[in-house]
Amino acid sequence: MPPDDGRAILGCLLDVSASMRDIFGAGRRDERAGDRLSAVLHAALRVARAERERCNNALMFVGIFGLSEVSGRPPAVDLCSVVQGLLDGLQTPRSGYDLLLSLVNDCDIAWSIGCIDEHIRSRLTDDEARIVYGYLRRKPHRVLDLDNAVRGMAEGMLVEWWREVAQFQLRPVTEVVALLEQVQEDWQKGTSNGVLDKLRYYIYGLTPLNTALCQALEAFPDAPDNVTGRIDRTLIVLSDGCWTDGDPRPTCRRLLRRKKVNFGAVYLTDERGMDIHATPRRLYDDAEESWGEGQRVLFDLASRVSSVEHPIPVLNSMGWVVPPSGQVALFAVVCSAAVLEEFCELLLTARFGSADVLLDIAGRVRLDRYIETEHRCRSAVLHMALSRVILHRGSPPSIDEIRERILRRFPERGKGWSSRKILKTATGEGWCYPIRHYSELHDEQSARRAILQRRPLLMTFHLSRGGWAKFCQHFREEDTKRLTLTRSKMAPYRNGWSAGGHAVVLTGCGTGSLTFLNSWGNERGDSGKFTVEDATVLQCVGHKVRFYDVQWTLDDLSDEDKGAFDRFAEDSVQAWAARVPSVFELEVLCPLCGASAAIASFTGSLREAVCPRCDGSFKPEPGDLAKALYARAGLSLAGLAVFCVGHLTDEQLVDYLKVCKAVLKPGSGVIVIKENLSTTDGDVFDDVDSSVTRQDETFRRIFEEAGLKLVRTDLQHGFPEVPPITLLPVRMNALKP
């Protein structure tokens, strides 16, 4: 086991037991159906390619389990080592027998070549002879041993080789991709007796899931004791979970904790094995009653993540059903190759980070203006809803402008105004085009679903006198203001009568928490963000928490606004592609024939695309082609539209640089960043345009976190000087992976 050197590690464990003979649907009309083995090997290749693009210095192993345990074969082996053995000597037209016999003949041992030929051909298959040939090329001193016991020695060497490949081996991800691509090329060409066909000779045995999982987890180096944060380690398992060597859960749970590995599981089935009411694209937070033992085992072992962490919202936007509980398992039930690839590439190869509904609109909403000024929640929700629209007439009205209109119609008074009445008037009279609808959500689960769909909500609540005192104390005091306010702390005050109501903007939900923006300034809560355990925390006698969803539909938009969004999406892709031409290598699906093809092969435009496979023309939904880019890159629409590093948070800038790094031409590609530098003791935030001017030290930290090395840096000279005005220094940084 290699020592931990801090690099990302990805393990992929594939079930090749007897159940993998079953046919697996293609899921796309342009692809042929095949057995599950072909599907999982192709998925492993897609995972490896995605990992190479994300982090080209990552380490990876691919294990297979379920071999036919005869002639000393182990139950689980390293796939790449096996592929190397099967490929040894394939560059020549000679058979495995001929290669082995020529090696023996070159050593001029005492046995006659005819006798050796007879024994080798009767004892070994041609592929096994090729494996022994490769083994002896690495250990030439063993050739002479054939002189002593030729009948059993070759078979013994084969057993030794199987024993060696039984150890899962961490390799550079680039090497894994190269080996799996050779397997894939054989299958796509329909090559007879290709690597995949050779592999089938040794597999389709029992399902030693317990043994394989323990072996895979032991391949990860021990995690450093002093690391408390997230470690970039993931194990993906593709199986039907039907173990034949004991329940793997007790041992694997201990190893997962010790090795600090994220565990993602894909349960493979066919359409007959799917519940008739189930959707083929779904994430789970709880086990289903109809599941068998195999599904339950994989689900129980799968890591849990927050529903609002990237890339769960991306999957949600692509049609995956995400439970509203705030937590999901890294587990999917898959019955087709298309869904398998989508889940593996978009979910399991992603690295998870915090996110909430504000990510989609933060570039266009002045949140500081809301947080620092009281009584803006209703206007803020209307403004945020408008910020999800691209209007051909320009920017939506600001929070201040909407608030002024509300105050003209509903002037301030002691007891305030009903939120329901204000929203009904604003939407019914068309104050904020195109918003025409609002609805009251009747439970917390419905509110969570809206947040997962990236829609902030208006939330109103009442507290008793004692409840308000406790609420204010909790979010004011330094020791508690960033902590979650729990039910137990507020329970003593829940039975009192209302001492007043309040309205806030609900923006986030997590496992056991709701987060909202309050207009009491940055000094309270976590810079204006307050977190409570659930809605029952904010209750008193006669009053429950109410949620209001402000919406617009496509039917509410004019043709001009729909066209504006189309142009915006097209401009966004073109702007990105001008900087990163390989964006057009991303694949999208044609809605007419279901074929998958690179964006570059589609002709026309985002408003009228022509499929390269069926020559059919279609009008994409607004942003459909852009969505493929956003999902692959893991970026929101706003993240691509605001294309200046000064308008990105540090975390967003790190993510953006990682995307840039993934598409660089190996060896010669360079990223150049040219930006103003702060001349103060820290980074400077401009509350006029919501930008940040960073110190040189901050940039260097960000470059390091993105896995980039600074190869050259220099200050730009020659700026005009107009005393007493002094311009900020501008530094140019050239970066490489």
C-alpha positions in Angstrom: 0.0 0.0 0.0 1.5 3.4 -1.0 1.8 6.1 1.6 -0.8 8.9 1.4 0.7 11.8 -0.7 -2.4 14.0 -0.8 -3.5 13.1 -4.3 -7.1 12.3 -5.2 -7.8 8.6 -5.2 -10.7 7.0 -7.1 -11.5 3.3 -6.9 -14.0 1.5 -9.2 -15.2 -2.0 -8.3 -17.1 -3.9 -10.9 -19.3 -7.0 -10.4 -18.5 -9.7 -13.1 -20.3 -12.6 -11.5 -22.9 -14.8 -13.3 -25.6 -12.1 -13.1 -23.6 -9.9 -15.5 -24.6 -12.2 -18.3 -28.0 -10.5 -18.3 -28.9 -8.1 -21.1 -28.7 -4.4 -20.2 -30.7 -1.9 -22.1 -28.8 0.7 -24.1 -31.1 3.6 -23.2 -30.4 5.3 -26.5 -31.7 4.4 -29.9 -28.3 4.7 -31.6 -26.6 2.2 -29.3 -26.9 -1.5 -29.2 -27.9 -3.3 -26.1 -25.3 -5.5 -24.5 -24.6 -7.6 -21.4 -24.0 -5.8 -18.1 -20.3 -6.5 -18.3 -20.0 -4.3 -21.4 -22.0 -1.6 -19.8 -20.1 -1.5 -16.6 -16.7 -1.5 -18.4 -17.9 1.4 -20.5 -19.1 3.2 -17.4 -15.7 2.7 -15.8 -14.0 4.2 -18.8 -16.3 7.3 -18.7 -15.6 7.6 -15.0 -11.8 7.4 -15.6 -11.9 10.0 -18.4 -13.9 12.4 -16.2 -11.5 11.9 -13.4 -8.5 12.6 -15.7 -10.1 15.8 -16.9 -10.9 16.9 -13.3 -7.6 16.0 -11.8 -5.0 14.6 -14.1 -2.5 13.6 -11.4 -5.1 11.5 -9.6 -4.6 7.8 -8.7 -7.1 5.2 -9.6 -7.7 1.4 -9.5 -10.4 -0.7 -11.2 -11.2 -4.0 -9.5 -13.4 -6.8 -10.8 -15.0 -9.5 -8.6 -16.9 -12.7 -9.3 -14.4 -14.7 -11.3 -14.9 -18.4 -11.9 -12.7 -19.8 -9.1 -11.0 -22.7 -10.8 -7.3 -23.4 -11.4 -6.3 -21.1 -8.6 -8.1 -18.0 -9.7 -8.8 -15.5 -6.9 -12.3 -14.1 -6.4 -11.3 -10.5 -7.2 -8.5 -9.1 -9.3 -7.1 -5.8 -10.6 -8.7 -5.3 -14.0 -5.8 -3.2 -15.5 -3.3 -5.9 -14.6 -5.4 -8.5 -16.2 -5.9 -6.4 -19.3 -2.1 -5.9 -19.5 -1.6 -9.7 -19.3 -4.1 -10.4 -22.0 -2.7 -7.7 -24.3 0.9 -8.8 -23.9 2.3 -9.6 -27.3 -1.0 -8.8 -29.2 0.9 -6.2 -31.3 2.3 -9.2 -33.2 0.2 -11.7 -35.2 1.7 -14.7 -33.4 -0.3 -16.8 -31.0 0.3 -17.1 -27.3 1.6 -20.6 -27.8 4.1 -19.4 -30.4 5.3 -16.5 -28.2 5.9 -18.8 -25.2 7.6 -21.5 -27.2 9.9 -19.0 -28.9 10.9 -17.7 -25.5 11.6 -21.2 -24.3 13.5 -22.0 -27.4 15.7 -18.9 -27.1 16.9 -20.1 -23.7 18.1 -23.5 -25.2 16.9 -25.6 -22.3 17.4 -29.4 -22.2 13.9 -30.4 -23.1 13.1 -30.9 -26.7 10.9 -28.1 -28.1 8.5 -30.7 -29.4 7.9 -32.2 -25.9 7.4 -28.7 -24.4 5.0 -27.8 -27.2 2.9 -30.8 -26.6 2.6 -30.2 -22.8 2.0 -26.5 -23.1 -0.8 -26.9 -25.7 -2.5 -29.6 -23.7 -2.3 -27.7 -20.4 -2.9 -24.1 -21.3 -5.3 -22.1 -23.5 -3.7 -19.7 -26.0 -4.6 -16.7 -23.7 -3.0 -18.4 -20.7 0.1 -19.1 -22.7 0.2 -15.4 -23.6 -0.1 -14.6 -19.9 2.8 -16.9 -18.9 4.8 -15.4 -21.8 4.3 -11.9 -20.3 5.1 -13.2 -16.8 8.4 -14.8 -18.0 9.4 -11.7 -19.9 9.2 -9.8 -16.6 11.0 -12.7 -14.7 13.3 -14.3 -17.3 15.2 -16.3 -14.7 12.1 -18.5 -14.2 12.3 -19.8 -17.8 15.0 -22.2 -16.8 12.6 -23.7 -14.3 10.7 -25.2 -17.2 13.6 -27.6 -17.6 12.9 -29.2 -14.2 9.1 -29.6 -14.3 7.6 -28.5 -17.5 4.3 -30.4 -16.9 3.3 -28.4 -13.9 5.5 -25.3 -14.0 3.6 -23.3 -16.6 0.4 -23.9 -14.6 2.2 -22.9 -11.4 3.4 -19.7 -13.0 -0.2 -19.0 -14.1 -1.3 -19.4 -10.5 1.5 -17.1 -9.4 0.4 -14.5 -11.9 -3.2 -14.7 -10.7 -1.9 -14.2 -7.1 -0.1 -11.0 -8.2 -3.0 -9.5 -10.1 -5.3 -10.1 -7.1 -3.8 -7.0 -5.5 -5.6 -3.8 -6.5 -3.0 -1.5 -7.8 -3.2 2.3 -7.7 -2.1 3.7 -11.1 -2.0 7.2 -12.6 -5.5 7.8 -14.0 -4.0 8.4 -17.5 -2.7 4.8 -17.5 -6.1 3.5 -16.5 -7.8 5.4 -19.3 -5.3 4.1 -21.9 -5.9 0.4 -20.9 -9.7 0.7 -20.7 -9.8 2.4 -24.1 -8.1 -0.6 -25.7 -10.9 -2.8 -24.3 -13.5 -0.4 -25.5 -12.1 -0.1 -29.0 -12.2 -3.9 -29.4 -15.8 -4.0 -28.4 -16.9 -1.1 -30.6 -15.2 -2.6 -33.6 -16.8 -6.0 -33.0 -13.4 -7.6 -33.0 -13.7 -11.4 -32.7 -11.7 -12.8 -29.8 -11.0 -9.3 -28.4 -10.0 -8.4 -24.9 -13.6 -8.4 -23.7 -14.2 -11.9 -25.2 -11.0 -13.2 -23.6 -12.0 -11.8 -20.3 -15.4 -13.6 -20.4 -13.5 -16.9 -20.2 -12.5 -16.2 -16.6 -15.6 -14.6 -15.1 -19.3 -15.3 -14.4 -18.7 -17.0 -11.0 -20.1 -16.4 -7.6 -20.5 -12.9 -6.0 -17.8 -12.4 -3.3 -18.9 -8.8 -2.5 -17.7 -8.9 1.1 -14.2 -10.0 0.1 -14.0 -7.6 -2.8 -15.1 -4.5 -0.8 -12.6 -5.2 2.0 -9.8 -5.7 -0.6 -10.8 -2.5 -2.4 -10.9 -0.4 0.8 -7.5 -1.8 1.9 -6.1 -0.5 -1.4 -6.6 3.1 -0.1 -3.7 4.4 2.1 -4.5 5.0 5.7 -5.9 8.5 6.2 -3.7 10.9 8.2 -4.9 11.2 11.8 -4.6 15.0 11.8 -7.0 15.5 8.9 -10.5 16.6 9.9 -11.9 17.9 6.7 -13.0 16.2 3.5 -10.5 13.9 1.8 -10.6 13.4 -1.9 -11.2 9.6 -1.9 -14.1 7.8 -3.5 -15.0 4.2 -4.1 -17.7 3.4 -6.7 -19.3 0.0 -6.8 -21.4 -1.4 -9.6 -23.2 -4.6 -8.7 -26.5 -6.3 -8.0 -25.4 -6.6 -4.4 -26.3 -10.3 -4.0 -23.3 -11.4 -2.0 -22.4 -15.0 -1.6 -19.6 -14.7 1.1 -21.4 -13.0 4.0 -22.9 -9.6 4.8 -20.3 -7.0 4.0 -21.8 -4.1 6.0 -20.1 -4.6 9.5 -16.5 -4.8 8.2 -16.9 -2.3 5.4 -18.4 0.4 7.6 -15.4 0.2 9.9 -13.0 0.4 6.9 -14.9 3.3 5.4 -14.5 5.3 8.6 -10.9 4.4 9.0 -9.9 5.1 5.4 -12.2 8.2 5.1 -13.6 7.1 1.8 -16.8 8.3 0.2 -18.8 5.3 -1.0 -21.1 5.5 -4.1 -23.1 2.5 -5.2 -25.0 1.6 -8.3 -27.5 -1.3 -8.1 -27.7 -2.9 -11.6 -30.9 -4.5 -12.7 -33.1 -4.8 -15.8 -36.5 -3.2 -16.5 -38.2 -6.3 -15.1 -36.4 -5.8 -11.8 -37.6 -2.2 -11.5 -40.6 -1.4 -9.4 -43.5 -0.5 -11.8 -43.9 2.8 -10.0 -40.2 3.7 -9.9 -38.6 6.3 -12.0 -35.3 5.4 -13.8 -33.7 8.6 -12.6 -34.0 8.9 -8.8 -32.0 9.5 -5.7 -33.0 8.0 -2.3 -33.0 9.1 1.3 -34.6 5.9 2.7 -34.9 2.3 1.7 -37.9 1.1 -0.2 -40.1 -1.7 1.2 -40.0 -3.5 -2.2 -36.2 -3.7 -2.2 -34.4 -7.0 -2.0 -31.3 -7.7 0.1 -28.9 -6.7 -2.6 -30.3 -3.2 -3.0 -30.5 -2.7 0.8 -26.8 -3.7 1.3 -25.6 -1.2 -1.3 -27.9 1.5 0.0 -26.9 1.0 3.6 -23.2 1.4 2.7 -23.6 4.4 0.5 -22.3 7.8 1.8 -24.9 10.4 2.7 -24.6 14.0 1.4 -26.8 17.1 1.6 -29.3 17.5 -1.1 -28.1 21.1 -1.7 -24.4 20.1 -2.2 -23.1 20.1 -5.8 -23.9 18.3 -8.0 -27.2 17.1 -6.6 -29.0 20.3 -7.8 -27.5 19.7 -11.3 -29.0 16.2 -11.4 -32.3 17.7 -10.1 -32.4 20.2 -13.0 -31.8 17.3 -15.4 -34.9 15.5 -14.3 -33.6 13.3 -11.5 -36.1 13.0 -8.6 -34.4 14.3 -5.4 -36.1 13.7 -2.0 -37.0 16.8 -0.1 -35.6 15.6 3.3 -32.3 17.4 2.8 -30.1 14.3 2.6 -29.5 11.7 -0.1 -27.5 8.5 -0.4 -24.9 8.2 -3.2 -26.9 5.3 -4.5 -29.0 4.7 -7.7 -31.0 1.8 -9.1 -30.0 1.6 -12.8 -31.5 -0.4 -15.6 -29.9 1.1 -18.7 -26.4 2.0 -19.9 -27.4 5.6 -20.5 -28.6 6.2 -17.0 -25.6 4.3 -15.6 -23.2 6.6 -17.4 -25.1 9.7 -16.5 -25.1 8.8 -12.8 -21.4 7.8 -12.7 -20.1 10.7 -14.6 -22.3 13.5 -13.2 -22.6 12.3 -9.6 -20.0 9.9 -8.5 -17.0 11.6 -10.1 -18.0 15.0 -8.7 -16.5 16.2 -5.5 -19.0 17.7 -3.2 -19.1 21.2 -1.9 -21.7 23.4 -0.2 -24.3 25.2 -2.3 -27.7 26.7 -1.8 -30.4 28.5 -3.8 -28.4 31.7 -3.8 -25.7 30.3 -6.2 -28.0 30.7 -9.2 -28.8 34.3 -8.5 -26.0 35.7 -6.4 -24.3 37.4 -9.3 -27.4 39.5 -9.9 -28.9 40.1 -6.4 -27.5 42.7 -4.0 -27.9 40.5 -0.9 -26.0 43.0 1.3 -28.6 45.6 0.6 -31.3 43.3 1.8 -29.4 42.1 4.9 -28.5 45.5 6.1 -31.9 47.2 5.7 -35.1 46.1 7.6 -38.5 45.2 6.1 -37.3 44.1 2.7 -38.2 40.4 2.6 -41.3 40.6 0.3 -39.5 42.9 -2.2 -36.4 40.7 -2.0 -38.4 37.5 -2.9 -40.0 39.3 -5.8 -36.6 40.6 -7.0 -35.0 37.1 -6.7 -37.8 35.6 -8.7 -37.3 38.2 -11.4 -33.5 37.5 -11.3 -34.2 34.1 -12.7 -35.5 35.7 -15.9 -33.5 37.2 -18.8 -35.6 40.2 -19.9 -35.2 41.8 -23.3 -35.9 45.2 -21.7 -32.9 45.0 -19.4 -32.5 44.4 -15.7 -35.4 43.7 -13.3 -36.5 46.4 -10.8 -34.2 46.5 -7.7 -35.2 45.5 -4.2 -35.5 49.2 -3.3 -37.8 50.0 -6.3 -40.1 47.1 -5.5 -40.2 48.1 -1.9 -41.1 51.7 -2.7 -44.0 50.5 -4.8 -45.2 48.2 -1.9 -45.0 51.1 0.5 -47.0 53.4 -1.7 -49.8 50.8 -1.8 -49.3 49.5 1.8 -47.9 52.3 3.9 -46.2 51.4 7.2 -48.5 50.9 10.2 -48.2 49.5 13.6 -49.6 46.0 13.0 -48.1 45.7 9.6 -49.7 44.1 6.5 -50.5 40.5 5.6 -47.8 38.9 3.4 -50.6 37.0 1.6 -52.4 40.3 0.8 -49.2 42.0 -0.5 -48.2 39.1 -2.7 -51.8 38.7 -4.1 -51.9 42.4 -5.0 -48.3 42.4 -6.5 -48.9 39.3 -8.7 -52.6 40.0 -9.5 -52.0 43.5 -10.7 -48.8 42.7 -12.6 -46.4 44.9 -10.6 -43.4 42.8 -11.4 -43.7 41.3 -14.9 -43.7 38.4 -15.7 -44.6 37.2 -12.1 -48.2 36.3 -12.2 -48.5 33.7 -9.5 -47.9 33.0 -5.8 -48.8 30.0 -3.8 -48.8 29.1 -0.1 -46.9 25.9 0.6 -48.6 24.0 3.4 -45.7 22.1 4.9 -41.9 22.1 5.3 -41.4 19.2 2.8 -43.0 21.3 0.0 -40.7 24.2 0.9 -37.7 22.0 0.7 -38.7 20.8 -2.7 -38.8 24.5 -3.9 -35.4 25.2 -2.5 -34.0 22.1 -4.3 -35.4 23.6 -7.5 -33.5 26.8 -6.7 -36.4 29.0 -5.7 -36.1 31.2 -2.6 -39.3 31.5 -0.5 -40.9 34.1 1.7 -41.3 32.6 5.2 -43.4 34.2 7.9 -43.6 33.2 11.6 -44.7 34.3 15.0 -43.0 33.9 18.4 -44.1 34.5 22.0 -42.5 37.2 24.1 -40.1 34.7 25.6 -39.5 33.1 22.2 -38.4 36.4 20.7 -36.1 37.1 23.7 -34.4 33.7 23.2 -34.3 34.0 19.4 -32.6 37.4 19.5 -30.2 36.3 22.2 -29.2 33.2 20.2 -28.4 35.1 17.0 -26.8 38.1 18.7 -24.3 36.4 21.0 -20.9 35.6 19.5 -20.8 32.0 20.9 -24.1 31.0 19.4 -25.1 33.2 16.5 -23.6 30.9 13.8 -25.0 27.8 15.4 -28.4 26.1 14.6 -31.2 27.1 16.9 -32.8 23.9 18.0 -36.3 22.7 19.0 -35.2 21.9 22.5 -34.0 25.5 23.1 -37.3 27.0 21.9 -39.6 24.4 23.4 -40.2 26.3 26.7 -41.6 29.3 24.7 -43.8 27.5 22.2 -47.0 27.5 24.3 -47.1 31.3 24.7 -49.2 33.7 22.7 -47.8 35.7 19.8 -45.9 38.8 20.6 -45.4 39.7 17.0 -44.7 38.2 13.6 -41.7 38.5 11.2 -41.0 37.7 7.5 -37.7 36.4 6.2 -36.3 34.8 2.9 -35.8 31.0 3.0 -32.8 30.2 0.9 -31.3 26.9 2.0 -32.2 23.5 3.5 -29.9 20.8 4.8 -30.1 17.7 6.8 -31.9 18.8 9.9 -31.8 22.5 9.2 -33.4 25.5 7.4 -31.4 28.6 6.5 -32.9 32.0 5.9 -31.8 35.6 5.3 -32.8 38.1 7.9 -32.8 41.9 7.4 -31.1 42.7 10.7 -27.6 43.4 9.5 -24.4 41.5 9.1 -23.6 41.5 12.8 -26.4 39.0 13.7 -26.4 35.3 12.7 -23.8 34.1 10.2 -23.4 37.4 8.3 -27.1 37.8 8.1 -27.9 34.1 7.6 -29.9 32.4 10.3 -30.2 28.6 10.7 -32.9 26.7 12.7 -33.5 23.0 13.1 -36.9 23.0 11.4 -40.1 25.0 11.0 -41.4 23.9 14.4 -38.7 26.0 16.1 -40.5 29.1 15.0 -44.0 28.5 16.4 -46.3 29.7 19.1 -49.9 29.2 20.1 -52.2 29.7 17.1 -49.4 30.4 14.6 -47.4 28.0 12.4 -44.7 28.9 9.9 -46.0 29.8 6.5 -44.1 29.6 3.2 -44.9 31.6 0.0 -43.6 30.7 -3.4 -43.5 33.5 -6.0 -43.5 32.0 -9.5 -43.7 32.7 -13.2 -44.2 30.3 -16.1 -43.1 30.1 -19.7 -46.6 31.1 -20.7 -46.2 34.4 -18.8 -43.1 35.4 -20.9 -43.4 37.3 -24.1 -41.9 36.0 -27.3 -39.3 38.8 -27.0 -38.2 37.6 -23.5 -38.1 34.0 -24.7 -35.9 35.1 -27.5 -33.7 37.1 -25.1 -33.1 34.0 -23.1 -32.2 32.0 -26.2 -29.7 34.7 -27.2 -28.3 34.9 -23.7 -27.7 31.1 -23.6 -26.1 31.2 -27.1 -23.9 34.2 -26.2 -22.9 32.4 -22.9 -21.8 29.3 -24.8 -20.0 31.3 -27.5 -18.2 33.4 -24.9 -17.1 30.3 -23.1 -16.1 28.5 -26.3 -14.0 31.4 -27.4 -11.8 30.9 -24.3 -12.1 27.1 -24.1 -12.7 25.6 -27.6 -12.9 22.1 -26.3 -16.3 23.0 -24.9 -17.8 21.7 -28.2 -16.6 18.2 -27.4 -19.3 17.9 -24.8 -22.1 15.5 -25.8 -25.8 16.2 -25.9 -28.9 14.2 -27.0 -31.0 14.9 -30.0 -34.7 14.9 -29.0 -35.7 13.5 -32.4 -33.7 10.4 -32.7 -32.2 10.1 -29.2 -28.6 10.0 -30.6 -25.7 11.4 -28.6 -23.2 13.6 -30.4 -20.7 16.3 -29.6 -22.0 19.9 -29.7 -19.6 20.7 -32.5 -21.3 18.3 -34.8 -24.7 20.0 -34.5 -25.2 22.7 -37.1 -27.5 25.7 -36.9 -27.7 27.6 -33.7 -29.1 27.2 -30.2 -32.4 28.5 -31.6 -32.5 26.1 -34.6 -30.2 23.1 -34.3 -29.7 20.3 -36.8 -28.8 16.8 -35.7 -25.8 15.2 -37.4 -27.3 11.7 -37.1 -30.9 12.1 -38.3 -30.5 15.6 -40.1 -33.7 16.6 -38.3 -34.0 20.2 -37.2 -35.5 21.2 -33.8 -35.8 24.2 -31.6 -33.9 23.4 -28.4 -35.5 24.4 -25.1 -33.9 27.6 -23.8 -30.4 26.8 -22.7 -30.5 23.0 -23.5 -27.1 22.8 -25.1 -25.8 25.2 -22.5 -27.2 23.0 -19.8 -24.9 20.1 -20.9 -22.0 22.4 -20.5 -23.1 23.6 -17.1 -23.8 20.1 -15.8 -20.5 18.7 -17.0 -18.6 21.7 -15.6 -20.7 21.7 -12.4 -21.3 25.4 -12.8 -24.6 27.4 -12.5 -25.9 29.7 -15.2 -24.8 32.8 -13.2 -21.3 31.3 -12.7 -20.8 31.3 -16.5 -22.6 34.6 -17.2 -20.4 36.6 -14.7 -17.1 35.9 -16.3 -14.8 38.1 -14.3 -12.7 36.6 -11.4 -13.4 39.7 -9.3 -17.1 38.7 -9.2 -16.4 35.1 -8.2 -16.0 33.9 -4.6 -12.7 32.2 -3.7 -14.5 28.8 -3.9 -16.1 29.6 -7.2 -12.7 30.8 -8.6 -11.0 27.5 -7.5 -13.8 25.5 -9.2 -13.5 27.6 -12.4 -9.7 27.1 -12.6 -10.1 23.4 -12.2 -12.5 23.3 -15.2 -9.9 25.4 -17.2 -7.2 23.0 -16.1 -9.1 20.0 -17.3 -9.3 21.2 -20.9 -5.7 22.4 -21.3 -3.6 20.8 -24.0 -1.3 18.5 -22.0 2.2 19.8 -21.8 1.8 23.1 -23.5 -1.5 24.6 -22.2 -1.2 27.7 -20.0 -3.7 29.6 -18.0 -3.0 33.4 -17.7 -4.8 35.6 -15.2 -4.4 39.3 -15.3 -6.0 41.2 -12.4 -5.7 44.3 -10.1 -4.1 43.7 -6.7 -5.2 45.0 -3.4 -2.7 47.4 -1.8 -4.2 47.1 1.7 -3.6 44.5 4.4 -6.4 42.3 3.0 -8.8 41.7 0.2 -11.2 44.6 -0.6 -14.9 44.1 -1.3 -16.7 46.8 -3.3 -20.3 47.1 -2.3 -21.1 49.2 -5.4 -20.5 46.4 -8.0 -20.2 43.5 -5.6 -16.6 42.7 -6.7 -13.5 41.8 -4.7 -10.0 43.0 -5.3 -7.6 40.3 -3.9 -4.1 40.4 -2.5 -1.3 38.6 -4.3 -1.2 36.1 -1.3 -4.9 35.3 -1.9 -4.4 34.6 -5.6 -1.4 32.3 -4.8 -3.5 30.3 -2.3 -6.3 29.9 -4.8 -3.9 28.7 -7.5 -2.5 26.1 -5.1 -6.0 24.9 -4.1 -6.9 24.5 -7.8 -3.8 22.3 -8.3 -2.0 24.9 -10.5 1.7 25.9 -10.4 2.9 29.5 -11.0 5.4 29.3 -13.9 5.8 33.0 -14.4 4.5 36.2 -12.9 5.1 39.9 -13.6 3.7 43.3 -12.9 2.4 45.3 -15.8 4.2 48.6 -16.3 3.6 51.8 -18.4 0.3 52.9 -16.9 -0.2 56.7 -17.1 0.1 58.6 -13.8 -2.2 61.5 -13.0 -1.3 62.7 -9.5 -2.7 62.5 -7.0 -4.6 59.5 -8.5 -2.8 56.2 -8.1 -3.9 53.2 -10.1 -3.9 49.7 -8.5 -1.1 47.5 -9.6 -1.9 44.8 -12.2 -0.2 41.4 -12.0 -0.1 38.8 -14.7 0.2 35.1 -13.6 0.9 32.2 -15.9 -0.2 28.9 -14.6 0.2 25.2 -15.4 -1.1 22.0 -13.8 
